[in-house]
Amino acid sequence: MADGMINLTIDGAPVSVPPGTLVIEAAKQAGVLVPHYCYHPGLPVAGVCRMCLVEVEKAPKLQIACATTVTEGMVVKTQTAQAKDARQSVLEFLLINHPLDCPICDQAGECELQDFVFQEGQARTRYAEFAKRFNPVEDFGPDVLYVPNRCILCTRCVRFMEDVAKEPVLNVSERGDRAFIGIHPEARLDHPWAGNVVDLCPVGSLLSKDFLHKARAWELDKTASICTGCSQGCNITLDTRDEVVVRVRPRPNLEVNRYFICDHGRMHYKWMNRGDRIEAPLVRAGAELKATDWDEALDRVAAILRGAEGRTAVALVSPGASSEALALAKRVFTGFAWTGAFQVVMGEEAPLTGVPDLALRAERAPNAKGAETLGYTRDYAQALAAAKSAAVVLVLDDPDCAVETNGTLIYLGTVLGVDAPCRRADVILPIANVAEEEGTFTNRDGRTQRYYQAKPAPGMAQPAAWVLGQLVAAMGLAEAQR
């Protein structure tokens, strides 16, 4: 065993963990999930729900695993009759007043109360009636609803706002069986990171207005992705239903975003479902654009590139394009006098005060660092000026690009506005958006992270890396160095 590690046994399995580790976390190393409600690894320990009771040898009574640190030689048993009976009692107590709203509750299917009652609870209750004491729903903020009847008072939301967001607008109001989560009478839950209370809630008490009644949990396909809202590179899960993105949730990464995402990133997904997409390659025939197949479109672009080889080329790219696409866009212009640039939309920075180096960044670009690493510059104005006299201009997924050129314009994009300058392109190639392809982004700290395809691209659209890879192959540059 490594020096300085604590050795203990959990349900018969030997475990070695660093000093100061909580029993509930050590149990995970043994493959044991101790039932819990108030505990969350991203929040301070409260020890209020009493659900994680376990038996520790030589201890005079059951211990809560979330607030008990490991000691050398400790023997923990989670499945003894005494521990299981105590957890059953806690569940019965919680269910006295919890309404059976499962058929209409957004949390059904991913509810920790459902999960642990199924795993640990009793088949029936000794109570004949359920008491419903509160108003059905309260409006806490721009995207948060509170259903007090379902609340089990785990206080995760209170601790998040107080200790992580550093904006203590929530509390436990009243006491005993009259207690509920209260909000400051002059405040709203409008903090830039407030949406995390919905993720933290183990039951259906805190709900997202945006996701309300959109889907049942078992109807969703879940895909690992990276947030495109800014340059922080937060890890997220895209939830899709019937090939439509309906929800964005944080995915834990202790090095980047821990367990949280900001509300801007949480809501930055609806553009992934746009219906006005380019669905087929378009080539210019006189004054009009006509739809064609990929072979003809790629042959047309390859012919354009061969005819202009050795002259000036400009690539105007989006910092939301994958590193793979950006690298191939650069390689396509091997043999040209090449200039590549991107522009970044700036916004207001919003830090999550309680977590070091975590913020909604002012730079609203998921792959600006990756573009810079590959040789693209931020001097977008100079690149636009150079485009006027360039032989070939390639615009990659920048639908608002105000490009003017006397040369040949090639546009790879997802959408095309009625008055967009790129509508004058000689060839328009439809590409997939970030939810429809696999690739990598490099965040502001230089960390390269992969995202995966969550839904199919519409029509004939293909990932930009595939399209550019085909052009590289057609130009005989497949073996060329980057």
C-alpha positions as CSV (number, residue, x, y, z in Angstrom):
1,M,0.0,0.0,0.0
2,A,1.1,3.5,-0.6
3,D,2.7,5.4,2.3
4,G,0.4,7.7,4.2
5,M,-2.8,5.8,3.1
6,I,-5.5,4.7,5.5
7,N,-6.5,1.0,5.3
8,L,-10.0,-0.1,6.2
9,T,-12.6,-2.7,5.3
10,I,-16.0,-1.9,3.9
11,D,-18.5,-4.8,3.5
12,G,-15.6,-7.2,3.5
13,A,-13.6,-5.4,0.8
14,P,-10.2,-3.9,1.7
15,V,-9.9,-0.3,0.8
16,S,-6.9,2.1,0.9
17,V,-7.7,5.9,0.9
18,P,-6.0,9.1,1.8
19,P,-6.3,10.5,5.4
20,G,-9.4,12.6,5.9
21,T,-11.6,10.7,3.4
22,L,-15.2,10.4,4.5
23,V,-16.6,6.9,4.8
24,I,-19.2,7.5,2.2
25,E,-16.5,8.3,-0.4
26,A,-14.3,5.4,0.8
27,A,-17.3,3.1,0.2
28,K,-17.3,4.1,-3.5
29,Q,-13.8,2.7,-3.8
30,A,-15.2,-0.6,-2.7
31,G,-18.1,-0.4,-5.2
32,V,-20.6,0.4,-2.5
33,L,-23.1,3.3,-2.8
34,V,-24.3,4.3,0.6
35,P,-27.8,5.8,0.3
36,H,-27.8,9.5,1.0
37,Y,-29.8,12.7,0.4
38,C,-28.1,15.7,2.1
39,Y,-24.5,14.7,1.1
40,H,-23.0,16.0,-2.1
41,P,-19.3,15.9,-2.9
42,G,-19.4,19.5,-4.1
43,L,-21.0,20.9,-1.0
44,P,-20.1,21.3,2.7
45,V,-21.3,18.4,4.9
46,A,-24.6,18.9,6.7
47,G,-25.4,15.5,8.1
48,V,-29.1,16.3,8.4
49,C,-30.9,13.5,6.4
50,R,-29.7,10.5,8.5
51,M,-30.0,8.3,5.4
52,C,-26.4,7.2,5.3
53,L,-26.4,5.3,8.6
54,V,-23.9,2.5,8.7
55,E,-22.4,0.2,11.3
56,V,-18.8,0.7,12.4
57,E,-17.2,-1.9,14.6
58,K,-16.5,-0.7,18.1
59,A,-18.7,2.3,17.7
60,P,-21.5,2.6,20.3
61,K,-24.2,3.3,17.8
62,L,-24.8,3.7,14.0
63,Q,-22.7,6.4,12.3
64,I,-23.5,8.7,9.4
65,A,-21.1,7.9,6.6
66,C,-21.1,11.4,5.2
67,A,-19.6,13.0,8.4
68,T,-17.4,10.1,9.6
69,T,-13.7,10.1,8.5
70,V,-11.8,6.9,8.0
71,T,-9.4,5.6,10.6
72,E,-6.7,2.9,10.3
73,G,-8.2,-0.6,10.6
74,M,-11.8,0.6,10.6
75,V,-14.4,-2.0,9.7
76,V,-17.6,-0.7,8.1
77,K,-20.8,-2.7,7.4
78,T,-23.5,-1.1,5.4
79,Q,-25.9,-4.1,5.1
80,T,-26.4,-5.2,8.7
81,A,-30.0,-5.6,9.9
82,Q,-29.6,-2.6,12.3
83,A,-28.3,-0.3,9.5
84,K,-31.0,-1.4,7.0
85,D,-33.8,-1.0,9.6
86,A,-32.6,2.5,10.4
87,R,-32.6,3.5,6.8
88,Q,-36.1,2.0,6.3
89,S,-37.3,4.2,9.2
90,V,-35.8,7.3,7.6
91,L,-37.5,6.5,4.3
92,E,-40.8,5.9,6.0
93,F,-40.5,9.2,7.8
94,L,-39.7,11.1,4.6
95,L,-42.7,9.4,2.8
96,I,-45.3,10.4,5.5
97,N,-45.8,13.8,3.8
98,H,-44.3,13.2,0.4
99,P,-47.1,13.3,-2.2
100,L,-47.3,10.4,-4.7
101,D,-46.7,12.8,-7.6
102,C,-44.5,10.5,-9.6
103,P,-46.8,10.3,-12.7
104,I,-46.6,14.1,-13.1
105,C,-43.2,14.8,-11.6
106,D,-40.3,15.8,-13.9
107,Q,-37.9,14.0,-11.6
108,A,-39.6,10.5,-12.0
109,G,-37.1,8.1,-13.4
110,E,-34.1,9.9,-12.0
111,C,-35.4,10.5,-8.4
112,E,-33.2,9.5,-5.5
113,L,-36.2,9.0,-3.3
114,Q,-37.7,6.5,-5.8
115,D,-34.3,4.8,-6.2
116,F,-33.7,4.3,-2.5
117,V,-37.3,3.4,-1.6
118,F,-37.0,0.7,-4.2
119,Q,-33.6,-0.4,-2.9
120,E,-34.1,0.0,0.8
121,G,-37.7,0.8,1.7
122,Q,-40.9,-1.0,2.8
123,A,-43.7,-2.2,0.5
124,R,-46.3,-0.1,2.4
125,T,-46.7,2.7,4.9
126,R,-48.4,2.6,8.3
127,Y,-50.0,5.9,7.5
128,A,-53.5,6.1,5.9
129,E,-53.4,9.7,4.7
130,F,-50.8,12.1,3.3
131,A,-50.7,15.6,4.6
132,K,-50.2,18.4,2.1
133,R,-49.6,21.6,3.9
134,F,-48.2,24.0,1.3
135,N,-49.1,25.8,-1.8
136,P,-48.5,23.6,-4.8
137,V,-45.7,25.6,-6.4
138,E,-43.7,28.8,-5.9
139,D,-41.8,30.8,-8.4
140,F,-38.2,31.2,-7.2
141,G,-36.6,32.8,-10.2
142,P,-36.2,33.1,-14.0
143,D,-35.9,29.3,-14.4
144,V,-36.6,27.7,-11.0
145,L,-39.9,26.5,-9.5
146,Y,-40.2,25.2,-6.0
147,V,-42.7,22.5,-5.1
148,P,-42.6,22.5,-1.2
149,N,-44.8,19.4,-0.8
150,R,-42.1,17.2,-2.4
151,C,-39.2,18.8,-0.4
152,I,-37.3,16.5,1.9
153,L,-35.3,19.3,3.4
154,C,-31.9,18.0,2.4
155,T,-30.7,21.6,2.3
156,R,-28.4,21.1,-0.8
157,C,-29.9,24.2,-2.5
158,V,-29.4,26.3,0.7
159,R,-25.7,25.2,1.0
160,F,-25.0,25.8,-2.7
161,M,-26.3,29.3,-2.7
162,E,-24.6,30.1,0.7
163,D,-21.3,28.4,0.4
164,V,-20.7,28.0,-3.4
165,A,-22.5,30.8,-5.1
166,K,-21.9,33.1,-2.0
167,E,-25.4,34.6,-2.4
168,P,-27.3,33.3,0.7
169,V,-30.9,34.0,-0.5
170,L,-32.3,30.6,0.5
171,N,-32.9,29.2,4.0
172,V,-34.9,26.6,6.0
173,S,-37.9,28.5,7.2
174,E,-40.0,27.4,10.2
175,R,-39.1,24.3,12.1
176,G,-40.3,20.7,12.6
177,D,-43.0,19.4,10.3
178,R,-43.8,22.9,9.1
179,A,-40.3,23.6,7.7
180,F,-39.8,24.5,4.0
181,I,-37.2,26.2,1.9
182,G,-37.7,29.9,2.0
183,I,-36.4,32.6,-0.2
184,H,-35.5,36.1,0.9
185,P,-38.6,38.3,0.3
186,E,-36.7,40.9,-1.7
187,A,-34.6,38.4,-3.7
188,R,-35.0,36.2,-6.7
189,L,-33.0,33.1,-7.6
190,D,-31.4,34.9,-10.6
191,H,-27.8,34.3,-9.8
192,P,-25.9,33.4,-13.0
193,W,-25.3,29.9,-11.6
194,A,-28.6,29.4,-9.8
195,G,-29.8,26.6,-12.1
196,N,-27.5,24.2,-10.3
197,V,-30.0,23.9,-7.5
198,V,-32.3,22.0,-9.9
199,D,-29.5,19.5,-10.6
200,L,-28.6,19.2,-6.9
201,C,-32.2,18.5,-5.7
202,P,-32.5,14.8,-5.1
203,V,-36.3,14.8,-5.6
204,G,-38.7,16.8,-7.8
205,S,-39.0,19.8,-5.5
206,L,-36.8,22.2,-7.5
207,L,-37.7,22.2,-11.2
208,S,-36.5,23.9,-14.3
209,K,-39.2,25.9,-16.1
210,D,-37.3,25.4,-19.4
211,F,-37.5,21.6,-19.1
212,L,-40.9,21.4,-17.4
213,H,-43.0,18.5,-18.8
214,K,-40.7,18.2,-21.9
215,A,-39.9,14.5,-21.5
216,R,-39.7,11.6,-19.1
217,A,-36.3,10.6,-17.9
218,W,-36.5,7.2,-19.5
219,E,-37.2,8.8,-22.9
220,L,-33.9,10.6,-23.0
221,D,-30.7,9.6,-24.7
222,K,-27.7,11.0,-22.8
223,T,-24.5,12.0,-24.5
224,A,-21.2,13.4,-23.1
225,S,-20.3,16.8,-24.6
226,I,-18.5,20.1,-23.9
227,C,-20.4,23.4,-23.3
228,T,-20.0,25.9,-26.2
229,G,-21.1,28.9,-24.1
230,C,-17.6,30.2,-23.3
231,S,-14.0,29.3,-23.2
232,Q,-14.2,27.5,-19.8
233,G,-14.9,24.2,-21.4
234,C,-17.4,22.8,-18.8
235,N,-18.2,19.2,-19.2
236,I,-21.9,18.6,-19.9
237,T,-24.5,16.0,-20.8
238,L,-26.8,16.6,-23.7
239,D,-30.2,15.0,-23.2
240,T,-32.0,14.3,-26.5
241,R,-35.5,13.1,-27.2
242,D,-36.6,12.2,-30.7
243,E,-33.4,13.7,-32.1
244,V,-34.0,17.0,-30.4
245,V,-31.8,18.4,-27.6
246,V,-34.1,19.2,-24.7
247,R,-31.8,19.6,-21.8
248,V,-28.2,20.4,-20.8
249,R,-26.8,19.2,-17.5
250,P,-23.4,19.4,-15.9
251,R,-21.1,16.4,-16.1
252,P,-18.5,16.1,-13.2
253,N,-14.9,17.1,-14.0
254,L,-13.0,18.1,-10.9
255,E,-10.3,19.9,-13.0
256,V,-12.6,22.1,-15.0
257,N,-16.1,22.7,-13.7
258,R,-16.4,20.3,-10.7
259,Y,-20.2,19.5,-10.6
260,F,-21.6,22.7,-12.0
261,I,-22.5,24.8,-15.1
262,C,-23.7,28.3,-15.4
263,D,-27.2,29.2,-16.6
264,H,-25.9,30.7,-19.8
265,G,-24.3,27.4,-20.8
266,R,-27.4,25.5,-19.5
267,M,-29.7,27.5,-21.9
268,H,-27.2,27.6,-24.8
269,Y,-28.6,24.7,-26.7
270,K,-31.7,25.8,-28.7
271,W,-29.7,26.8,-31.7
272,M,-28.7,23.1,-32.0
273,N,-32.3,22.3,-33.0
274,R,-32.7,25.0,-35.6
275,G,-35.0,24.1,-38.5
276,D,-33.6,26.4,-41.1
277,R,-30.6,24.2,-41.8
278,I,-28.7,23.8,-45.1
279,E,-29.4,20.2,-46.0
280,A,-27.7,19.7,-49.3
281,P,-24.6,20.9,-51.1
282,L,-25.2,23.9,-53.3
283,V,-23.2,25.0,-56.3
284,R,-23.5,28.2,-58.3
285,A,-25.0,27.9,-61.8
286,G,-25.1,31.5,-63.1
287,A,-27.0,33.7,-60.7
288,E,-28.6,30.8,-58.9
289,L,-27.5,28.1,-56.4
290,K,-28.6,24.5,-57.3
291,A,-28.6,21.5,-55.0
292,T,-26.3,18.7,-55.9
293,D,-24.6,15.6,-54.5
294,W,-21.4,15.5,-52.5
295,D,-19.3,14.2,-55.4
296,E,-20.1,17.1,-57.7
297,A,-19.7,19.7,-54.9
298,L,-16.4,18.3,-53.7
299,D,-15.1,18.0,-57.3
300,R,-16.0,21.7,-57.9
301,V,-14.2,22.8,-54.7
302,A,-11.1,20.7,-55.6
303,A,-11.0,22.2,-59.1
304,I,-11.2,25.7,-57.6
305,L,-8.4,25.0,-55.2
306,R,-6.1,23.5,-57.9
307,G,-6.7,26.4,-60.2
308,A,-5.7,28.9,-57.5
309,E,-2.8,27.0,-56.0
310,G,0.2,29.1,-55.1
311,R,-1.9,32.3,-54.7
312,T,-3.4,34.0,-51.7
313,A,-6.0,32.2,-49.6
314,V,-8.0,33.3,-46.5
315,A,-9.8,31.1,-44.0
316,L,-12.4,32.9,-41.8
317,V,-13.4,30.4,-39.2
318,S,-15.6,30.0,-36.2
319,P,-13.9,29.5,-32.8
320,G,-16.8,27.0,-32.2
321,A,-15.5,24.7,-34.9
322,S,-13.7,21.5,-33.8
323,S,-9.9,21.4,-33.7
324,E,-10.0,18.6,-36.2
325,A,-11.9,20.8,-38.7
326,L,-9.7,23.8,-38.1
327,A,-6.5,21.7,-38.7
328,L,-7.9,20.3,-41.9
329,A,-9.0,23.7,-43.1
330,K,-5.4,24.8,-42.7
331,R,-4.1,21.7,-44.5
332,V,-6.4,22.3,-47.5
333,F,-4.4,25.5,-48.2
334,T,-1.0,23.8,-48.2
335,G,0.9,25.5,-51.1
336,F,-1.1,28.8,-50.7
337,A,-0.1,32.0,-49.2
338,W,-2.5,31.4,-46.3
339,T,-4.1,33.6,-43.7
340,G,-6.5,32.2,-41.1
341,A,-8.5,34.2,-38.5
342,F,-11.5,34.1,-36.2
343,Q,-13.5,36.5,-34.2
344,V,-14.8,36.1,-30.6
345,V,-18.0,37.5,-29.2
346,M,-17.4,39.0,-25.8
347,G,-19.8,39.1,-22.9
348,E,-19.8,39.7,-19.2
349,E,-17.8,37.4,-16.9
350,A,-19.7,35.7,-14.1
351,P,-17.5,33.7,-11.6
352,L,-18.8,31.0,-9.3
353,T,-17.3,32.6,-6.2
354,G,-17.0,29.5,-4.1
355,V,-15.0,27.5,-6.7
356,P,-11.5,28.7,-7.7
357,D,-10.9,29.3,-11.5
358,L,-14.5,28.6,-12.5
359,A,-16.6,31.2,-14.3
360,L,-18.7,32.0,-17.2
361,R,-15.9,33.6,-19.2
362,A,-16.2,36.9,-21.1
363,E,-14.8,35.1,-24.2
364,R,-17.8,33.3,-25.6
365,A,-15.8,30.8,-27.7
366,P,-15.3,27.2,-26.8
367,N,-12.2,26.6,-29.1
368,A,-10.4,30.0,-29.4
369,K,-7.3,28.5,-27.7
370,G,-7.4,25.5,-30.1
371,A,-7.7,27.9,-33.1
372,E,-4.7,29.9,-31.9
373,T,-2.6,26.8,-31.3
374,L,-3.3,25.8,-34.9
375,G,-2.0,29.1,-36.2
376,Y,-5.3,31.1,-36.6
377,T,-5.1,34.7,-35.4
378,R,-7.6,37.1,-33.7
379,D,-6.9,39.8,-36.2
380,Y,-10.3,39.3,-38.0
381,A,-10.4,42.7,-39.5
382,Q,-7.1,42.3,-41.2
383,A,-8.2,38.9,-42.6
384,L,-11.5,40.4,-43.9
385,A,-9.4,43.1,-45.7
386,A,-7.1,40.4,-47.1
387,A,-10.1,38.5,-48.3
388,K,-11.0,41.2,-50.8
389,S,-8.0,40.5,-53.0
390,A,-7.6,36.8,-52.1
391,A,-7.9,34.1,-54.8
392,V,-9.9,31.8,-52.5
393,V,-11.8,32.6,-49.3
394,L,-13.1,29.7,-47.1
395,V,-15.7,30.6,-44.5
396,L,-16.1,27.8,-41.9
397,D,-19.3,27.9,-39.8
398,D,-19.5,31.7,-39.5
399,P,-22.9,32.5,-40.9
400,D,-22.7,36.2,-39.9
401,C,-19.3,36.7,-41.6
402,A,-19.5,40.0,-43.6
403,V,-17.0,38.9,-46.2
404,E,-16.4,40.6,-49.5
405,T,-14.0,39.2,-52.1
406,N,-13.2,39.3,-55.8
407,G,-12.0,35.7,-55.6
408,T,-13.9,32.5,-55.2
409,L,-15.9,32.1,-52.0
410,I,-16.5,28.7,-50.4
411,Y,-18.8,28.4,-47.4
412,L,-19.1,25.5,-45.0
413,G,-21.9,26.1,-42.6
414,T,-25.0,25.0,-40.8
415,V,-27.4,27.8,-41.7
416,L,-27.6,30.5,-44.4
417,G,-29.6,33.7,-43.9
418,V,-31.6,35.3,-46.6
419,D,-29.3,38.3,-46.8
420,A,-26.1,36.6,-45.6
421,P,-23.0,37.6,-47.6
422,C,-22.1,33.9,-47.8
423,R,-25.1,33.4,-50.0
424,R,-22.9,34.7,-52.8
425,A,-20.6,31.8,-52.4
426,D,-19.6,29.6,-55.4
427,V,-20.1,26.5,-53.4
428,I,-22.0,26.0,-50.1
429,L,-21.4,22.8,-48.2
430,P,-23.7,21.7,-45.3
431,I,-22.0,20.7,-42.1
432,A,-23.1,19.2,-38.8
433,N,-23.3,21.3,-35.6
434,V,-21.6,20.3,-32.3
435,A,-24.5,18.1,-31.2
436,E,-24.3,16.1,-34.5
437,E,-20.6,15.3,-34.7
438,E,-17.6,14.1,-32.7
439,G,-14.5,16.3,-32.1
440,T,-12.4,18.1,-29.6
441,F,-12.1,21.6,-28.2
442,T,-9.2,23.2,-26.3
443,N,-10.3,25.4,-23.4
444,R,-8.7,28.6,-22.1
445,D,-6.3,26.6,-19.9
446,G,-5.0,24.5,-22.8
447,R,-7.0,21.4,-21.9
448,T,-8.2,19.4,-24.9
449,Q,-11.5,17.6,-24.3
450,R,-13.6,15.4,-26.5
451,Y,-17.3,15.7,-27.3
452,Y,-19.6,13.1,-28.9
453,Q,-22.4,13.0,-31.3
454,A,-25.8,13.3,-29.7
455,K,-28.2,13.3,-32.7
456,P,-28.0,12.8,-36.5
457,A,-27.3,15.7,-38.8
458,P,-30.2,16.8,-41.1
459,G,-30.4,15.9,-44.7
460,M,-27.0,15.4,-46.4
461,A,-25.0,17.5,-43.8
462,Q,-21.7,16.0,-42.7
463,P,-19.2,16.9,-40.0
464,A,-16.9,19.7,-41.1
465,A,-13.8,17.5,-40.5
466,W,-15.2,14.9,-42.9
467,V,-15.9,17.4,-45.6
468,L,-12.4,19.0,-45.3
469,G,-10.8,15.6,-45.0
470,Q,-12.4,14.7,-48.4
471,L,-11.0,17.9,-49.9
472,V,-7.5,17.1,-48.4
473,A,-7.7,13.7,-50.0
474,A,-8.9,15.1,-53.3
475,M,-5.9,17.5,-53.4
476,G,-3.5,14.7,-52.7
477,L,-2.5,16.3,-49.3
478,A,-3.5,13.4,-47.1
479,E,0.1,12.8,-46.1
480,A,1.1,16.4,-45.9
481,Q,2.4,17.7,-42.6
482,R,0.2,20.2,-40.7
